[in-house]
Amino acid sequence: MAREIMKEIHDEIAKNKVLVYMKGTPSFPMCGFSAAVVEALRDTGYPFAHVNILEDQEKREGIKAFSNWPTIPQIYVDGKFVGGCDILRELHASGELQQMLDKAFAGSGESAKA
Amino acid sequence: MERAKWIESTLQRALQPQHLVVEDESALHAGHAGAASGGGHFRALIVSDAFRGLDRIARQRAVYAALGDAMRTTIHALALRTLTPDEWAAQEADSR
């Protein structure tokens, strides 16, 4: 059966409060832009899941179509597309990222490790 | 045409920015996997009325739409700052 890539993406976005589509892994990012996003998210103290698109060519193209966004990394919070590296950096610098994640994790029992 | 120049003239036409700077940073990424595929790394500051009323995502999508197929071919990465003239003026004032 053909792989339902859009459904796979939809489901993983729904399942994870914070999900990053990136090149490499948080421990070994393979691209400066992905590394910058990991840094910003780590700074919030909240956990986040990741998908290494370098290991999945079909998903690499699939996520671009899904988000209508041509580049990687891409960040989803609470099922909603937040943007790529530039936007995440801006949100981090302005404090909006922290607020966004405080809100996303409010009442979830998970707290920032600070 | 030089790639950065092409990006500049394409954005100039599509967004009619008051202020536009496009830099080619490809040399900084030579040897990196993305660079090996032939796509360049660029950085752009775009100050345009076209961004008024658009959120961050919509602004970047407008830029990507203007560049079309190039985002899949000649452009591997494009770091963007997308501002309205008012936001740009405020940032300039802050930095003085």
N, CA and C atoms of all chains as a GROMACS GRO file, in nm:
protein
  630
    1MET      N    1   0.085  -0.120   0.000
    1MET     CA    2   0.000   0.000   0.000
    1MET      C    3   0.088   0.125   0.000
    2ALA      N    4   0.048   0.222  -0.077
    2ALA     CA    5   0.126   0.347  -0.084
    2ALA      C    6   0.130   0.413   0.053
    3ARG      N    7   0.239   0.473   0.079
    3ARG     CA    8   0.256   0.541   0.207
    3ARG      C    9   0.174   0.670   0.207
    4GLU      N   10   0.099   0.688   0.314
    4GLU     CA   11   0.018   0.811   0.322
    4GLU      C   12   0.096   0.917   0.398
    5ILE      N   13   0.184   0.984   0.326
    5ILE     CA   14   0.279   1.072   0.391
    5ILE      C   15   0.212   1.192   0.458
    6MET      N   16   0.107   1.246   0.394
    6MET     CA   17   0.039   1.363   0.452
    6MET      C   18  -0.032   1.326   0.582
    7LYS      N   19  -0.087   1.204   0.585
    7LYS     CA   20  -0.155   1.161   0.707
    7LYS      C   21  -0.052   1.137   0.818
    8GLU      N   22   0.060   1.077   0.780
    8GLU     CA   23   0.169   1.054   0.877
    8GLU      C   24   0.212   1.186   0.941
    9ILE      N   25   0.232   1.287   0.856
    9ILE     CA   26   0.274   1.418   0.905
    9ILE      C   27   0.166   1.478   0.993
   10HIS      N   28   0.044   1.472   0.946
   10HIS     CA   29  -0.069   1.526   1.023
   10HIS      C   30  -0.074   1.462   1.162
   11ASP      N   31  -0.058   1.331   1.166
   11ASP     CA   32  -0.068   1.259   1.293
   11ASP      C   33   0.048   1.292   1.387
   12GLU      N   34   0.168   1.302   1.333
   12GLU     CA   35   0.281   1.329   1.424
   12GLU      C   36   0.275   1.473   1.477
   13ILE      N   37   0.221   1.563   1.396
   13ILE     CA   38   0.204   1.701   1.441
   13ILE      C   39   0.098   1.708   1.551
   14ALA      N   40  -0.007   1.629   1.535
   14ALA     CA   41  -0.115   1.628   1.634
   14ALA      C   42  -0.069   1.565   1.765
   15LYS      N   43   0.022   1.471   1.756
   15LYS     CA   44   0.064   1.391   1.871
   15LYS      C   45   0.167   1.463   1.960
   16ASN      N   46   0.243   1.555   1.901
   16ASN     CA   47   0.352   1.620   1.974
   16ASN      C   48   0.324   1.768   1.997
   17LYS      N   49   0.334   1.811   2.121
   17LYS     CA   50   0.310   1.952   2.153
   17LYS      C   51   0.404   2.043   2.076
   18VAL      N   52   0.531   2.003   2.074
   18VAL     CA   53   0.631   2.079   1.998
   18VAL      C   54   0.706   1.980   1.909
   19LEU      N   55   0.703   2.006   1.780
   19LEU     CA   56   0.769   1.916   1.684
   19LEU      C   57   0.853   1.997   1.586
   20VAL      N   58   0.978   1.954   1.569
   20VAL     CA   59   1.069   2.022   1.476
   20VAL      C   60   1.105   1.927   1.363
   21TYR      N   61   1.083   1.971   1.241
   21TYR     CA   62   1.136   1.900   1.125
   21TYR      C   63   1.271   1.961   1.096
   22MET      N   64   1.376   1.880   1.103
   22MET     CA   65   1.511   1.936   1.097
   22MET      C   66   1.607   1.845   1.022
   23LYS      N   67   1.725   1.899   0.996
   23LYS     CA   68   1.832   1.819   0.935
   23LYS      C   69   1.922   1.773   1.048
   24GLY      N   70   1.929   1.642   1.067
   24GLY     CA   71   2.006   1.586   1.177
   24GLY      C   72   1.918   1.572   1.301
   25THR      N   73   1.982   1.565   1.416
   25THR     CA   74   1.911   1.547   1.543
   25THR      C   75   1.949   1.661   1.637
   26PRO      N   76   1.874   1.681   1.746
   26PRO     CA   77   1.911   1.788   1.840
   26PRO      C   78   2.056   1.775   1.889
   27SER      N   79   2.103   1.652   1.910
   27SER     CA   80   2.242   1.635   1.954
   27SER      C   81   2.342   1.658   1.841
   28PHE      N   82   2.301   1.620   1.718
   28PHE     CA   83   2.390   1.637   1.603
   28PHE      C   84   2.317   1.703   1.486
   29PRO      N   85   2.288   1.833   1.500
   29PRO     CA   86   2.223   1.901   1.388
   29PRO      C   87   2.320   1.906   1.268
   30MET      N   88   2.265   1.886   1.147
   30MET     CA   89   2.349   1.881   1.028
   30MET      C   90   2.341   2.010   0.946
   31CYS      N   91   2.290   2.117   1.009
   31CYS     CA   92   2.270   2.242   0.937
   31CYS      C   93   2.263   2.353   1.041
   32GLY      N   94   2.322   2.466   1.012
   32GLY     CA   95   2.326   2.576   1.108
   32GLY      C   96   2.189   2.628   1.145
   33PHE      N   97   2.096   2.625   1.049
   33PHE     CA   98   1.962   2.676   1.076
   33PHE      C   99   1.888   2.583   1.170
   34SER      N  100   1.904   2.453   1.149
   34SER     CA  101   1.843   2.355   1.240
   34SER      C  102   1.905   2.367   1.379
   35ALA      N  103   2.035   2.389   1.384
   35ALA     CA  104   2.104   2.403   1.513
   35ALA      C  105   2.051   2.524   1.589
   36ALA      N  106   2.027   2.634   1.519
   36ALA     CA  107   1.979   2.756   1.583
   36ALA      C  108   1.840   2.736   1.644
   37VAL      N  109   1.757   2.660   1.573
   37VAL     CA  110   1.622   2.633   1.622
   37VAL      C  111   1.627   2.546   1.748
   38VAL      N  112   1.713   2.445   1.747
   38VAL     CA  113   1.730   2.358   1.864
   38VAL      C  114   1.775   2.441   1.985
   39GLU      N  115   1.870   2.529   1.962
   39GLU     CA  116   1.919   2.616   2.070
   39GLU      C  117   1.806   2.698   2.131
   40ALA      N  118   1.727   2.761   2.045
   40ALA     CA  119   1.618   2.846   2.093
   40ALA      C  120   1.516   2.765   2.172
   41LEU      N  121   1.483   2.645   2.122
   41LEU     CA  122   1.384   2.562   2.191
   41LEU      C  123   1.440   2.512   2.324
   42ARG      N  124   1.566   2.473   2.325
   42ARG     CA  125   1.629   2.427   2.450
   42ARG      C  126   1.624   2.536   2.556
   43ASP      N  127   1.642   2.658   2.510
   43ASP     CA  128   1.646   2.772   2.602
   43ASP      C  129   1.513   2.792   2.674
   44THR      N  130   1.404   2.745   2.616
   44THR     CA  131   1.274   2.759   2.682
   44THR      C  132   1.260   2.660   2.796
   45GLY      N  133   1.340   2.553   2.795
   45GLY     CA  134   1.334   2.454   2.901
   45GLY      C  135   1.230   2.344   2.878
   46TYR      N  136   1.150   2.357   2.774
   46TYR     CA  137   1.046   2.256   2.748
   46TYR      C  138   1.098   2.147   2.654
   47PRO      N  139   1.041   2.027   2.667
   47PRO     CA  140   1.081   1.918   2.576
   47PRO      C  141   1.023   1.939   2.437
   48PHE      N  142   1.089   1.884   2.338
   48PHE     CA  143   1.036   1.890   2.201
   48PHE      C  144   1.076   1.763   2.126
   49ALA      N  145   0.989   1.725   2.034
   49ALA     CA  146   1.018   1.608   1.951
   49ALA      C  147   1.078   1.656   1.820
   50HIS      N  148   1.145   1.565   1.750
   50HIS     CA  149   1.202   1.605   1.622
   50HIS      C  150   1.186   1.496   1.517
   51VAL      N  151   1.188   1.536   1.392
   51VAL     CA  152   1.193   1.442   1.280
   51VAL      C  153   1.316   1.481   1.198
   52ASN      N  154   1.405   1.384   1.177
   52ASN     CA  155   1.525   1.408   1.096
   52ASN      C  156   1.490   1.380   0.950
   53ILE      N  157   1.469   1.488   0.874
   53ILE     CA  158   1.423   1.468   0.736
   53ILE      C  159   1.535   1.415   0.645
   54LEU      N  160   1.657   1.421   0.691
   54LEU     CA  161   1.766   1.367   0.609
   54LEU      C  162   1.755   1.213   0.598
   55GLU      N  163   1.681   1.154   0.692
   55GLU     CA  164   1.665   1.008   0.690
   55GLU      C  165   1.540   0.966   0.615
   56ASP      N  166   1.468   1.062   0.560
   56ASP     CA  167   1.339   1.029   0.500
   56ASP      C  168   1.309   1.128   0.386
   57GLN      N  169   1.357   1.094   0.268
   57GLN     CA  170   1.344   1.184   0.153
   57GLN      C  171   1.198   1.216   0.122
   58GLU      N  172   1.111   1.116   0.139
   58GLU     CA  173   0.970   1.137   0.107
   58GLU      C  174   0.909   1.240   0.202
   59LYS      N  175   0.949   1.230   0.329
   59LYS     CA  176   0.896   1.325   0.427
   59LYS      C  177   0.957   1.463   0.408
   60ARG      N  178   1.082   1.466   0.362
   60ARG     CA  179   1.148   1.594   0.335
   60ARG      C  180   1.067   1.676   0.235
   61GLU      N  181   1.020   1.611   0.130
   61GLU     CA  182   0.938   1.680   0.031
   61GLU      C  183   0.795   1.697   0.083
   62GLY      N  184   0.747   1.596   0.155
   62GLY     CA  185   0.609   1.598   0.206
   62GLY      C  186   0.584   1.715   0.300
   63ILE      N  187   0.678   1.741   0.389
   63ILE     CA  188   0.655   1.848   0.488
   63ILE      C  189   0.654   1.985   0.422
   64LYS      N  190   0.733   2.000   0.314
   64LYS     CA  191   0.733   2.128   0.242
   64LYS      C  192   0.596   2.155   0.181
   65ALA      N  193   0.536   2.050   0.125
   65ALA     CA  194   0.403   2.064   0.065
   65ALA      C  195   0.298   2.083   0.175
   66PHE      N  196   0.310   2.005   0.282
   66PHE     CA  197   0.213   2.010   0.392
   66PHE      C  198   0.204   2.151   0.450
   67SER      N  199   0.321   2.212   0.473
   67SER     CA  200   0.325   2.344   0.537
   67SER      C  201   0.316   2.458   0.437
   68ASN      N  202   0.327   2.426   0.308
   68ASN     CA  203   0.340   2.530   0.207
   68ASN      C  204   0.457   2.622   0.245
   69TRP      N  205   0.572   2.559   0.264
   69TRP     CA  206   0.692   2.629   0.312
   69TRP      C  207   0.813   2.557   0.250
   70PRO      N  208   0.899   2.630   0.179
   70PRO     CA  209   0.998   2.560   0.096
   70PRO      C  210   1.125   2.514   0.167
   71THR      N  211   1.143   2.553   0.294
   71THR     CA  212   1.272   2.525   0.357
   71THR      C  213   1.256   2.447   0.488
   72ILE      N  214   1.368   2.390   0.532
   72ILE     CA  215   1.379   2.318   0.659
   72ILE      C  216   1.480   2.398   0.742
   73PRO      N  217   1.468   2.414   0.869
   73PRO     CA  218   1.373   2.354   0.962
   73PRO      C  219   1.233   2.417   0.958
   74GLN      N  220   1.139   2.342   1.016
   74GLN     CA  221   1.002   2.389   1.035
   74GLN      C  222   0.958   2.349   1.176
   75ILE      N  223   0.883   2.439   1.240
   75ILE     CA  224   0.843   2.415   1.379
   75ILE      C  225   0.692   2.419   1.393
   76TYR      N  226   0.640   2.320   1.462
   76TYR     CA  227   0.496   2.314   1.494
   76TYR      C  228   0.479   2.316   1.645
   77VAL      N  229   0.385   2.399   1.693
   77VAL     CA  230   0.350   2.403   1.835
   77VAL      C  231   0.199   2.387   1.846
   78ASP      N  232   0.156   2.288   1.926
   78ASP     CA  233   0.013   2.263   1.946
   78ASP      C  234  -0.058   2.243   1.813
   79GLY      N  235   0.006   2.174   1.721
   79GLY     CA  236  -0.057   2.143   1.594
   79GLY      C  237  -0.056   2.257   1.493
   80LYS      N  238   0.006   2.368   1.531
   80LYS     CA  239   0.002   2.486   1.445
   80LYS      C  240   0.142   2.519   1.392
   81PHE      N  241   0.149   2.551   1.264
   81PHE     CA  242   0.277   2.587   1.203
   81PHE      C  243   0.324   2.722   1.257
   82VAL      N  244   0.445   2.726   1.308
   82VAL     CA  245   0.499   2.850   1.367
   82VAL      C  246   0.591   2.921   1.268
   83GLY      N  247   0.665   2.843   1.189
   83GLY     CA  248   0.755   2.904   1.092
   83GLY      C  249   0.886   2.828   1.084
   84GLY      N  250   0.985   2.896   1.028
   84GLY     CA  251   1.119   2.838   1.014
   84GLY      C  252   1.216   2.907   1.107
   85CYS      N  253   1.342   2.904   1.068
   85CYS     CA  254   1.449   2.952   1.155
   85CYS      C  255   1.439   3.102   1.186
   86ASP      N  256   1.416   3.183   1.083
   86ASP     CA  257   1.410   3.329   1.104
   86ASP      C  258   1.301   3.365   1.205
   87ILE      N  259   1.184   3.306   1.184
   87ILE     CA  260   1.069   3.339   1.269
   87ILE      C  261   1.094   3.290   1.411
   88LEU      N  262   1.147   3.168   1.424
   88LEU     CA  263   1.172   3.116   1.559
   88LEU      C  264   1.274   3.202   1.634
   89ARG      N  265   1.376   3.246   1.563
   89ARG     CA  266   1.476   3.333   1.626
   89ARG      C  267   1.412   3.463   1.674
   90GLU      N  268   1.326   3.521   1.590
   90GLU     CA  269   1.259   3.646   1.629
   90GLU      C  270   1.170   3.623   1.751
   91LEU      N  271   1.095   3.513   1.748
   91LEU     CA  272   1.004   3.484   1.860
   91LEU      C  273   1.082   3.458   1.988
   92HIS      N  274   1.197   3.397   1.974
   92HIS     CA  275   1.282   3.370   2.090
   92HIS      C  276   1.336   3.500   2.147
   93ALA      N  277   1.386   3.587   2.059
   93ALA     CA  278   1.445   3.714   2.103
   93ALA      C  279   1.342   3.803   2.171
   94SER      N  280   1.216   3.798   2.123
   94SER     CA  281   1.114   3.888   2.177
   94SER      C  282   1.045   3.832   2.301
   95GLY      N  283   1.074   3.705   2.333
   95GLY     CA  284   1.008   3.642   2.449
   95GLY      C  285   0.877   3.575   2.412
   96GLU      N  286   0.833   3.591   2.289
   96GLU     CA  287   0.705   3.532   2.247
   96GLU      C  288   0.710   3.379   2.244
   97LEU      N  289   0.828   3.324   2.214
   97LEU     CA  290   0.841   3.178   2.210
   97LEU      C  291   0.815   3.119   2.348
   98GLN      N  292   0.878   3.182   2.449
   98GLN     CA  293   0.858   3.135   2.587
   98GLN      C  294   0.710   3.141   2.624
   99GLN      N  295   0.645   3.251   2.592
   99GLN     CA  296   0.501   3.265   2.622
   99GLN      C  297   0.420   3.158   2.552
  100MET      N  298   0.455   3.136   2.424
  100MET     CA  299   0.382   3.038   2.343
  100MET      C  300   0.394   2.899   2.407
  101LEU      N  301   0.514   2.863   2.452
  101LEU     CA  302   0.534   2.730   2.509
  101LEU      C  303   0.478   2.721   2.652
  102ASP      N  304   0.489   2.830   2.727
  102ASP     CA  305   0.426   2.833   2.860
  102ASP      C  306   0.278   2.799   2.846
  103LYS      N  307   0.217   2.858   2.745
  103LYS     CA  308   0.074   2.839   2.721
  103LYS      C  309   0.048   2.696   2.672
  104ALA      N  310   0.131   2.649   2.581
  104ALA     CA  311   0.111   2.515   2.524
  104ALA      C  312   0.122   2.407   2.632
  105PHE      N  313   0.212   2.430   2.728
  105PHE     CA  314   0.234   2.328   2.831
  105PHE      C  315   0.155   2.354   2.959
  106ALA      N  316   0.081   2.463   2.964
  106ALA     CA  317   0.004   2.495   3.085
  106ALA      C  318  -0.093   2.381   3.115
  107GLY      N  319  -0.088   2.331   3.237
  107GLY     CA  320  -0.183   2.228   3.278
  107GLY      C  321  -0.150   2.090   3.225
  108SER      N  322  -0.038   2.075   3.157
  108SER     CA  323  -0.003   1.944   3.101
  108SER      C  324   0.074   1.860   3.202
  109GLY      N  325   0.111   1.923   3.315
  109GLY     CA  326   0.189   1.850   3.415
  109GLY      C  327   0.338   1.855   3.384
  110GLU      N  328   0.370   1.897   3.260
  110GLU     CA  329   0.511   1.911   3.225
  110GLU      C  330   0.549   2.056   3.245
  111SER      N  331   0.664   2.077   3.307
  111SER     CA  332   0.704   2.215   3.328
  111SER      C  333   0.843   2.237   3.272
  112ALA      N  334   0.875   2.363   3.254
  112ALA     CA  335   1.009   2.396   3.205
  112ALA      C  336   1.110   2.354   3.309
  113LYS      N  337   1.220   2.296   3.263
  113LYS     CA  338   1.323   2.252   3.357
  113LYS      C  339   1.401   2.372   3.411
  114ALA      N  340   1.394   2.482   3.337
  114ALA     CA  341   1.462   2.607   3.371
  114ALA      C  342   1.605   2.583   3.415
  115MET      N  343   2.285   3.588  -1.511
  115MET     CA  344   2.291   3.694  -1.410
  115MET      C  345   2.338   3.634  -1.276
  116GLU      N  346   2.412   3.710  -1.206
  116GLU     CA  347   2.456   3.670  -1.072
  116GLU      C  348   2.331   3.640  -0.988
  117ARG      N  349   2.338   3.534  -0.907
  117ARG     CA  350   2.216   3.490  -0.837
  117ARG      C  351   2.159   3.595  -0.742
  118ALA      N  352   2.245   3.659  -0.666
  118ALA     CA  353   2.196   3.760  -0.570
  118ALA      C  354   2.128   3.875  -0.645
  119LYS      N  355   2.183   3.910  -0.760
  119LYS     CA  356   2.123   4.018  -0.841
  119LYS      C  357   1.986   3.976  -0.893
  120TRP      N  358   1.977   3.849  -0.932
  120TRP     CA  359   1.849   3.799  -0.981
  120TRP      C  360   1.744   3.804  -0.868
  121ILE      N  361   1.782   3.761  -0.749
  121ILE     CA  362   1.690   3.763  -0.634
  121ILE      C  363   1.648   3.908  -0.609
  122GLU      N  364   1.745   3.997  -0.611
  122GLU     CA  365   1.717   4.138  -0.585
  122GLU      C  366   1.617   4.195  -0.686
  123SER      N  367   1.642   4.171  -0.814
  123SER     CA  368   1.553   4.231  -0.914
  123SER      C  369   1.415   4.166  -0.912
  124THR      N  370   1.412   4.036  -0.881
  124THR     CA  371   1.282   3.967  -0.872
  124THR      C  372   1.199   4.021  -0.756
  125LEU      N  373   1.264   4.039  -0.641
  125LEU     CA  374   1.191   4.091  -0.523
  125LEU      C  375   1.154   4.238  -0.544
  126GLN      N  376   1.241   4.310  -0.612
  126GLN     CA  377   1.214   4.451  -0.642
  126GLN      C  378   1.083   4.462  -0.720
  127ARG      N  379   1.071   4.377  -0.821
  127ARG     CA  380   0.952   4.381  -0.907
  127ARG      C  381   0.828   4.337  -0.830
  128ALA      N  382   0.839   4.228  -0.753
  128ALA     CA  383   0.721   4.168  -0.690
  128ALA      C  384   0.672   4.248  -0.570
  129LEU      N  385   0.764   4.301  -0.490
  129LEU     CA  386   0.725   4.360  -0.361
  129LEU      C  387   0.745   4.511  -0.355
  130GLN      N  388   0.808   4.567  -0.456
  130GLN     CA  389   0.837   4.711  -0.460
  130GLN      C  390   0.881   4.766  -0.326
  131PRO      N  391   0.988   4.710  -0.273
  131PRO     CA  392   1.033   4.750  -0.140
  131PRO      C  393   1.093   4.891  -0.138
  132GLN      N  394   1.078   4.956  -0.022
  132GLN     CA  395   1.142   5.086  -0.001
  132GLN      C  396   1.291   5.066   0.021
  133HIS      N  397   1.321   4.948   0.077
  133HIS     CA  398   1.459   4.919   0.111
  133HIS      C  399   1.480   4.770   0.090
  134LEU      N  400   1.590   4.736   0.024
  134LEU     CA  401   1.614   4.595  -0.008
  134LEU      C  402   1.764   4.569  -0.011
  135VAL      N  403   1.807   4.470   0.067
  135VAL     CA  404   1.948   4.430   0.064
  135VAL      C  405   1.951   4.278   0.050
  136VAL      N  406   2.019   4.229  -0.052
  136VAL     CA  407   2.036   4.084  -0.069
  136VAL      C  408   2.185   4.053  -0.067
  137GLU      N  409   2.222   3.961   0.022
  137GLU     CA  410   2.363   3.923   0.031
  137GLU      C  411   2.380   3.776  -0.002
  138ASP      N  412   2.484   3.745  -0.075
  138ASP     CA  413   2.518   3.606  -0.107
  138ASP      C  414   2.618   3.557  -0.004
  139GLU      N  415   2.572   3.460   0.078
  139GLU     CA  416   2.661   3.406   0.182
  139GLU      C  417   2.709   3.267   0.147
  140SER      N  418   2.697   3.232   0.020
  140SER     CA  419   2.729   3.094  -0.021
  140SER      C  420   2.872   3.055   0.016
  141ALA      N  421   2.963   3.151   0.005
  141ALA     CA  422   3.104   3.120   0.032
  141ALA      C  423   3.124   3.070   0.176
  142LEU      N  424   3.037   3.118   0.267
  142LEU     CA  425   3.047   3.076   0.407
  142LEU      C  426   3.008   2.931   0.426
  143HIS      N  427   2.934   2.878   0.327
  143HIS     CA  428   2.880   2.742   0.342
  143HIS      C  429   2.941   2.644   0.243
  144ALA      N  430   3.049   2.681   0.180
  144ALA     CA  431   3.112   2.592   0.082
  144ALA      C  432   3.147   2.460   0.150
  145GLY      N  433   3.120   2.350   0.080
  145GLY     CA  434   3.153   2.218   0.136
  145GLY      C  435   3.039   2.157   0.215
  146HIS      N  436   2.943   2.239   0.255
  146HIS     CA  437   2.824   2.192   0.326
  146HIS      C  438   2.735   2.116   0.226
  147ALA      N  439   2.659   2.019   0.275
  147ALA     CA  440   2.582   1.931   0.186
  147ALA      C  441   2.489   2.009   0.093
  148GLY      N  442   2.424   2.111   0.147
  148GLY     CA  443   2.332   2.189   0.064
  148GLY      C  444   2.405   2.262  -0.045
  149ALA      N  445   2.524   2.313  -0.012
  149ALA     CA  446   2.602   2.387  -0.111
  149ALA      C  447   2.647   2.293  -0.222
  150ALA      N  448   2.676   2.168  -0.185
  150ALA     CA  449   2.722   2.071  -0.283
  150ALA      C  450   2.618   2.045  -0.391
  151SER      N  451   2.490   2.058  -0.355
  151SER     CA  452   2.384   2.034  -0.452
  151SER      C  453   2.368   2.151  -0.549
  152GLY      N  454   2.444   2.257  -0.528
  152GLY     CA  455   2.442   2.368  -0.623
  152GLY      C  456   2.361   2.488  -0.577
  153GLY      N  457   2.279   2.471  -0.472
  153GLY     CA  458   2.198   2.583  -0.424
  153GLY      C  459   2.279   2.678  -0.339
  154GLY      N  460   2.250   2.807  -0.348
  154GLY     CA  461   2.324   2.906  -0.272
  154GLY      C  462   2.257   2.943  -0.141
  155HIS      N  463   2.336   3.005  -0.053
  155HIS     CA  464   2.285   3.058   0.074
  155HIS      C  465   2.277   3.210   0.062
  156PHE      N  466   2.160   3.267   0.090
  156PHE     CA  467   2.141   3.411   0.077
  156PHE      C  468   2.076   3.468   0.202
  157ARG      N  469   2.090   3.599   0.215
  157ARG     CA  470   2.027   3.670   0.325
  157ARG      C  471   1.963   3.795   0.266
  158ALA      N  472   1.839   3.824   0.308
  158ALA     CA  473   1.772   3.942   0.254
  158ALA      C  474   1.702   4.022   0.363
  159LEU      N  475   1.715   4.152   0.352
  159LEU     CA  476   1.636   4.245   0.432
  159LEU      C  477   1.540   4.313   0.336
  160ILE      N  478   1.411   4.300   0.363
  160ILE     CA  479   1.310   4.355   0.273
  160ILE      C  480   1.216   4.444   0.352
  161VAL      N  481   1.211   4.570   0.314
  161VAL     CA  482   1.119   4.666   0.380
  161VAL      C  483   1.016   4.705   0.276
  162SER      N  484   0.892   4.662   0.299
  162SER     CA  485   0.790   4.684   0.196
  162SER      C  486   0.652   4.706   0.256
  163ASP      N  487   0.576   4.792   0.190
  163ASP     CA  488   0.434   4.813   0.227
  163ASP      C  489   0.352   4.687   0.206
  164ALA      N  490   0.403   4.600   0.118
  164ALA     CA  491   0.329   4.477   0.087
  164ALA      C  492   0.312   4.388   0.210
  165PHE      N  493   0.395   4.410   0.314
  165PHE     CA  494   0.388   4.326   0.435
  165PHE      C  495   0.286   4.377   0.537
  166ARG      N  496   0.233   4.495   0.513
  166ARG     CA  497   0.140   4.553   0.608
  166ARG      C  498   0.020   4.460   0.627
  167GLY      N  499  -0.014   4.430   0.753
  167GLY     CA  500  -0.130   4.345   0.781
  167GLY      C  501  -0.103   4.196   0.768
  168LEU      N  502   0.018   4.159   0.728
  168LEU     CA  503   0.051   4.017   0.717
  168LEU      C  504   0.131   3.971   0.839
  169ASP      N  505   0.104   3.849   0.887
  169ASP     CA  506   0.185   3.797   0.998
  169ASP      C  507   0.319   3.747   0.943
  170ARG      N  508   0.404   3.700   1.032
  170ARG     CA  509   0.540   3.660   0.990
  170ARG      C  510   0.538   3.552   0.884
  171ILE      N  511   0.452   3.454   0.904
  171ILE     CA  512   0.446   3.342   0.810
  171ILE      C  513   0.402   3.391   0.672
  172ALA      N  514   0.298   3.474   0.669
  172ALA     CA  515   0.244   3.522   0.541
  172ALA      C  516   0.347   3.609   0.468
  173ARG      N  517   0.425   3.685   0.543
  173ARG     CA  518   0.528   3.769   0.480
  173ARG      C  519   0.632   3.683   0.410
  174GLN      N  520   0.679   3.580   0.480
  174GLN     CA  521   0.781   3.495   0.418
  174GLN      C  522   0.723   3.419   0.300
  175ARG      N  523   0.596   3.376   0.313
  175ARG     CA  524   0.534   3.306   0.200
  175ARG      C  525   0.526   3.397   0.079
  176ALA      N  526   0.501   3.526   0.101
  176ALA     CA  527   0.495   3.620  -0.011
  176ALA      C  528   0.630   3.628  -0.081
  177VAL      N  529   0.736   3.625  -0.003
  177VAL     CA  530   0.871   3.630  -0.060
  177VAL      C  531   0.899   3.501  -0.138
  178TYR      N  532   0.865   3.387  -0.076
  178TYR     CA  533   0.889   3.258  -0.142
  178TYR      C  534   0.809   3.249  -0.272
  179ALA      N  535   0.686   3.299  -0.268
  179ALA     CA  536   0.601   3.292  -0.387
  179ALA      C  537   0.662   3.374  -0.500
  180ALA      N  538   0.718   3.490  -0.465
  180ALA     CA  539   0.780   3.576  -0.566
  180ALA      C  540   0.898   3.505  -0.631
  181LEU      N  541   0.970   3.428  -0.553
  181LEU     CA  542   1.091   3.362  -0.605
  181LEU      C  543   1.060   3.232  -0.678
  182GLY      N  544   0.942   3.178  -0.653
  182GLY     CA  545   0.893   3.062  -0.728
  182GLY      C  546   0.988   2.943  -0.728
  183ASP      N  547   1.010   2.887  -0.846
  183ASP     CA  548   1.092   2.765  -0.861
  183ASP      C  549   1.234   2.779  -0.808
  184ALA      N  550   1.284   2.900  -0.806
  184ALA     CA  551   1.423   2.920  -0.761
  184ALA      C  552   1.442   2.868  -0.618
  185MET      N  553   1.333   2.868  -0.537
  185MET     CA  554   1.344   2.818  -0.399
  185MET      C  555   1.376   2.668  -0.399
  186ARG      N  556   1.347   2.600  -0.509
  186ARG     CA  557   1.376   2.456  -0.515
  186ARG      C  558   1.505   2.428  -0.591
  187THR      N  559   1.560   2.530  -0.658
  187THR     CA  560   1.676   2.504  -0.743
  187THR      C  561   1.798   2.586  -0.700
  188THR      N  562   1.802   2.712  -0.739
  188THR     CA  563   1.924   2.790  -0.716
  188THR      C  564   1.939   2.839  -0.573
  189ILE      N  565   1.827   2.842  -0.497
  189ILE     CA  566   1.833   2.892  -0.360
  189ILE      C  567   1.820   2.776  -0.262
  190HIS      N  568   1.926   2.747  -0.191
  190HIS     CA  569   1.920   2.641  -0.090
  190HIS      C  570   1.868   2.698   0.042
  191ALA      N  571   1.913   2.819   0.076
  191ALA     CA  572   1.870   2.881   0.201
  191ALA      C  573   1.860   3.032   0.182
  192LEU      N  574   1.758   3.089   0.246
  192LEU     CA  575   1.736   3.234   0.236
  192LEU      C  576   1.692   3.284   0.374
  193ALA      N  577   1.783   3.351   0.442
  193ALA     CA  578   1.748   3.408   0.573
  193ALA      C  579   1.677   3.540   0.547
  194LEU      N  580   1.562   3.560   0.612
  194LEU     CA  581   1.478   3.675   0.579
  194LEU      C  582   1.450   3.765   0.698
  195ARG      N  583   1.458   3.894   0.676
  195ARG     CA  584   1.397   3.992   0.766
  195ARG      C  585   1.296   4.067   0.683
  196THR      N  586   1.170   4.058   0.723
  196THR     CA  587   1.062   4.118   0.645
  196THR      C  588   0.992   4.223   0.731
  197LEU      N  589   1.005   4.348   0.695
  197LEU     CA  590   0.952   4.457   0.777
  197LEU      C  591   0.866   4.553   0.694
  198THR      N  592   0.770   4.616   0.761
  198THR     CA  593   0.699   4.726   0.697
  198THR      C  594   0.784   4.852   0.717
  199PRO      N  595   0.760   4.957   0.638
  199PRO     CA  596   0.837   5.080   0.654
  199PRO      C  597   0.831   5.134   0.798
  200ASP      N  598   0.716   5.124   0.863
  200ASP     CA  599   0.702   5.172   1.001
  200ASP      C  600   0.792   5.092   1.096
  201GLU      N  601   0.789   4.960   1.081
  201GLU     CA  602   0.872   4.874   1.167
  201GLU      C  603   1.021   4.902   1.144
  202TRP      N  604   1.055   4.924   1.019
  202TRP     CA  605   1.194   4.953   0.983
  202TRP      C  606   1.237   5.085   1.047
  203ALA      N  607   1.152   5.187   1.038
  203ALA     CA  608   1.184   5.318   1.096
  203ALA      C  609   1.203   5.305   1.247
  204ALA      N  610   1.116   5.225   1.311
  204ALA     CA  611   1.126   5.206   1.456
  204ALA      C  612   1.256   5.136   1.493
  205GLN      N  613   1.295   5.038   1.414
  205GLN     CA  614   1.419   4.966   1.442
  205GLN      C  615   1.540   5.056   1.422
  206GLU      N  616   1.534   5.137   1.318
  206GLU     CA  617   1.644   5.231   1.291
  206GLU      C  618   1.658   5.329   1.407
  207ALA      N  619   1.543   5.379   1.456
  207ALA     CA  620   1.544   5.474   1.567
  207ALA      C  621   1.604   5.410   1.692
  208ASP      N  622   1.567   5.283   1.716
  208ASP     CA  623   1.619   5.208   1.830
  208ASP      C  624   1.771   5.193   1.827
  209SER      N  625   1.822   5.177   1.706
  209SER     CA  626   1.965   5.145   1.695
  209SER      C  627   2.052   5.271   1.694
  210ARG      N  628   1.987   5.387   1.701
  210ARG     CA  629   2.065   5.511   1.701
  210ARG      C  630   2.107   5.551   1.842
   0.00000   0.00000   0.00000
